[in-house]
Amino acid sequence: MRDQALPTDVPALSAKDVVKRFGSVPVLDRVTLSLERGDIVALVGESGAGKTTLLRLFNRMISADAGEVCVGGRDVRTLNPVQLRRSIGYVQQEGGLIPHWTVLRNAALVPRLRGMASPDRLGSKALELVGLPPGEFGSRRPRELSGGQRQRVALARALAAEPEIILLDEPFRALDAITRAELVEAVHGLLQEIGVTALLVTHDIRIALEIADRVAVLRGGRFEQIAPAAELRSSPASPYVQQLLHRAGEGPAAFKESTAGKASSTGEEAAGSEASAR
């Protein structure tokens, strides 16, 4: 059981009119986002759009220059940053495992830091959840695992203390296509099963559409659209969102048909010109 329940009458995560700059460069420009308990939301956009910056505001890895960032209805500026980070699951890019520790010790890190009872039991339970039986994998070192297995250990470490919120920063980025597809499917099923609130950063809109309840598209530090996957596909709110969908082979059927029609028309014209030339 989770030891600290989030309030039920406020969002699990919220950002309101948030501004963040690095030097003179604006990274987030008055962005607003809210996740209710159990929501799975994906932040999508190109490099430099502000995705990771927004995610890291919630565990105070960085601080906003303006606006309000809340976890469980409490402004993060009023919370102890170390305690806050230990209460939220966090999967870093490329895992961030401690290389000379065993898999089980890595998985049990946060329960041990928090002084929870039986940290190894919690770590073992989390490894089972992510499909790595501790009897088989617990004594291995990260170097003895595949890339997909290392990411599963990172996910287990994020889940071991049974948090109600988990932040995932490009967890599939360094994986090959087959491993990535398998892990995306596993993570999707796991997040649904345990009912955790999750905020995922990804540059791949196909992953976002598969995993998330809602997809939030960032461009230049502002949201272009926040919508459920079906709505995003059927009704992209801007040419930029439409372009992202088109590049990924997603989006409105009419848009696809229009594109296919133009290609067909162009092909017919080219064939006609060639025949005339003959």
C-alpha positions in Angstrom: 0.0 0.0 0.0 1.2 3.5 -0.7 2.0 5.3 2.5 0.9 8.8 1.5 -2.3 9.2 -0.5 -2.7 12.3 -2.7 -5.7 14.4 -2.0 -8.7 13.4 -4.1 -10.1 16.9 -4.7 -7.1 18.4 -6.4 -5.0 17.5 -9.5 -2.1 15.1 -8.9 0.1 17.4 -11.0 -0.6 21.0 -12.2 1.3 23.8 -13.8 -0.3 27.2 -14.3 1.1 30.0 -16.4 4.6 28.7 -16.0 7.6 30.6 -17.4 11.1 29.2 -17.5 14.2 30.8 -19.1 17.8 29.7 -19.3 19.6 33.0 -19.4 17.9 35.1 -21.9 16.4 32.1 -23.8 12.7 31.4 -23.1 12.1 27.7 -22.8 8.5 27.7 -21.4 6.1 30.5 -22.1 3.1 30.6 -19.7 2.2 26.9 -20.1 -0.7 25.4 -18.2 -1.2 21.6 -17.7 -3.2 19.5 -15.2 -3.1 15.8 -14.5 -5.9 14.2 -12.4 -5.1 11.1 -10.3 -4.5 8.1 -12.6 -4.0 10.2 -15.7 -1.3 9.2 -18.2 -0.2 12.2 -20.2 2.6 12.4 -22.8 4.6 15.5 -23.6 5.6 15.5 -27.3 7.7 17.8 -29.4 11.0 18.4 -31.1 14.3 18.9 -29.3 14.2 22.2 -27.4 10.4 22.4 -27.2 10.5 22.4 -23.4 9.3 18.9 -22.7 12.0 17.8 -20.2 12.1 21.2 -18.7 8.4 21.0 -17.8 8.7 17.5 -16.4 11.7 18.4 -14.2 9.8 21.3 -12.6 7.5 18.8 -10.9 10.3 17.2 -8.9 12.2 20.4 -8.4 15.2 19.4 -10.4 14.8 22.9 -11.7 12.5 25.8 -10.6 10.1 28.0 -12.6 10.8 31.7 -13.0 7.1 32.5 -12.9 3.8 30.7 -12.5 2.8 27.9 -10.1 3.8 24.2 -10.1 1.9 22.0 -7.7 2.0 18.3 -6.7 -1.1 17.1 -4.9 -2.3 20.6 -4.7 0.8 21.9 -2.9 3.1 24.4 -4.4 6.5 22.6 -4.9 8.3 25.7 -3.6 6.9 24.9 -0.2 8.1 21.3 -0.2 11.4 19.8 0.8 13.0 19.0 -2.6 14.7 15.8 -1.4 11.6 14.4 0.1 9.6 15.4 -3.0 12.0 13.6 -5.3 11.9 10.5 -3.2 8.1 10.5 -3.2 7.8 10.6 -7.0 9.0 7.9 -9.3 11.5 9.1 -11.9 12.9 7.3 -14.9 15.8 9.2 -16.4 17.0 9.1 -20.0 19.0 5.9 -20.5 18.1 4.7 -17.0 20.9 6.1 -14.8 21.6 2.8 -13.0 24.5 2.6 -10.6 26.9 0.3 -12.6 28.7 -1.5 -9.7 25.4 -2.3 -7.8 23.4 -5.4 -8.4 20.0 -5.2 -10.1 18.2 -5.7 -6.8 20.2 -3.1 -5.0 19.4 -0.6 -7.8 15.7 -1.4 -7.7 15.6 -1.1 -3.9 17.4 2.3 -3.8 14.4 4.6 -3.1 12.8 2.4 -0.4 16.1 2.2 1.3 16.7 6.0 1.1 13.2 6.6 2.5 13.8 4.1 5.4 10.9 2.0 4.4 10.5 -1.5 5.8 11.9 -4.4 3.8 13.4 -2.4 0.9 14.7 -5.6 -0.8 11.2 -7.1 -0.7 9.9 -3.9 -2.3 12.6 -4.0 -4.9 11.9 -7.6 -5.7 8.2 -6.9 -6.1 9.0 -4.1 -8.5 11.3 -6.3 -10.5 8.5 -8.9 -10.8 6.2 -6.1 -12.0 8.5 -5.2 -14.8 9.1 -8.8 -15.9 12.5 -9.4 -14.4 12.2 -12.2 -11.8 14.6 -11.3 -9.0 15.7 -14.9 -8.6 17.1 -14.7 -12.1 18.1 -11.1 -12.5 18.6 -9.7 -8.9 22.2 -10.6 -8.5 23.3 -9.4 -12.0 25.1 -6.1 -12.7 23.7 -3.6 -15.2 26.5 -4.4 -17.7 25.2 -8.0 -17.8 21.8 -6.8 -19.1 20.4 -5.8 -22.5 19.4 -2.2 -23.1 15.7 -3.1 -22.7 16.4 -4.9 -19.4 18.3 -2.0 -18.0 15.4 0.3 -18.7 13.1 -2.2 -17.0 15.3 -2.0 -13.9 15.1 1.8 -14.0 11.4 1.5 -14.2 11.4 -1.0 -11.2 13.5 1.5 -9.2 11.0 4.2 -9.9 8.1 2.0 -8.8 9.6 0.2 -5.8 8.6 2.8 -3.2 5.0 2.5 -4.6 4.6 6.2 -5.6 1.4 7.6 -6.8 3.2 9.7 -9.4 5.9 8.7 -11.9 7.8 10.9 -14.3 9.4 9.2 -17.4 11.9 11.2 -19.4 12.5 9.6 -22.8 12.7 6.1 -21.4 12.7 4.4 -24.8 15.0 6.7 -26.7 18.2 4.7 -26.7 16.6 1.3 -27.6 16.4 -0.5 -30.9 13.1 -0.6 -32.7 12.1 -4.2 -31.6 13.1 -3.7 -28.0 11.4 -0.3 -27.9 8.1 -1.7 -29.2 8.2 -4.5 -26.6 8.9 -2.1 -23.7 6.3 0.4 -24.9 3.7 -2.3 -24.8 4.9 -3.5 -21.3 5.0 0.0 -19.8 1.5 0.8 -21.2 0.0 -2.3 -19.6 1.8 -1.8 -16.3 0.8 1.9 -15.9 -2.8 0.9 -16.6 -2.6 -2.0 -14.2 -1.2 -0.1 -11.2 -3.2 3.1 -11.7 -0.3 5.5 -11.2 -0.4 9.1 -12.4 2.3 9.3 -15.1 3.9 12.1 -17.1 5.9 10.9 -20.1 8.3 12.8 -22.3 8.9 11.5 -25.8 9.9 12.9 -29.2 7.9 10.0 -30.9 4.2 10.9 -31.2 3.5 7.2 -32.0 4.6 6.2 -28.6 2.6 9.0 -27.0 -0.6 7.9 -28.9 -0.1 4.3 -27.8 0.6 4.9 -24.1 -1.2 8.1 -23.0 -4.7 9.1 -22.2 -3.9 12.6 -23.4 -1.1 13.9 -25.6 0.3 17.4 -25.1 2.2 18.8 -28.1 4.8 21.4 -27.2 6.4 23.8 -29.7 8.7 26.6 -28.8 7.7 26.5 -25.1 3.9 26.7 -25.8 1.3 24.0 -26.2 -0.1 23.6 -29.7 -2.7 21.1 -28.5 -3.7 18.9 -25.5 -6.1 16.2 -26.3 -7.0 12.5 -26.1 -5.2 10.4 -28.8 -8.4 9.9 -30.8 -9.1 13.6 -30.9 -5.6 14.5 -31.8 -5.7 12.1 -34.7 -9.1 13.2 -36.0 -8.8 17.0 -35.3 -5.3 18.3 -35.2 -5.5 21.9 -33.9 -2.6 23.4 -36.0 -0.6 22.7 -39.1 2.3 21.8 -36.8 0.3 19.0 -35.1 -0.9 17.8 -38.4 2.6 17.7 -39.7 3.8 15.6 -36.7 1.0 13.2 -37.2 1.7 13.0 -41.0 5.4 12.3 -40.4 4.4 9.4 -38.1 1.8 8.0 -40.5 -1.0 9.0 -38.1 -3.7 11.6 -38.4 -7.1 12.2 -40.1 -8.0 9.8 -42.8 -9.0 12.7 -45.0 -5.6 14.2 -44.7 -4.0 10.9 -45.6 -6.4 10.5 -48.6 -5.7 14.0 -49.7 -1.9 13.4 -49.6 -2.3 10.1 -51.4 -4.6 11.8 -54.0 -2.0 14.4 -54.7 0.7 11.8 -55.0 -1.5 9.8 -57.4 -2.4 12.9 -59.4 1.3 13.9 -59.6 2.1 10.4 -60.8 -0.6 10.4 -63.4 0.6 13.8 -64.7 4.1 12.6 -64.9 3.0 9.4 -66.8 1.0 11.6 -69.2 3.9 13.9 -69.8 6.2 10.9 -70.5 3.7 9.4 -72.9 3.4 12.7 -74.8 7.1 12.9 -75.0 7.2 9.6 -76.7 
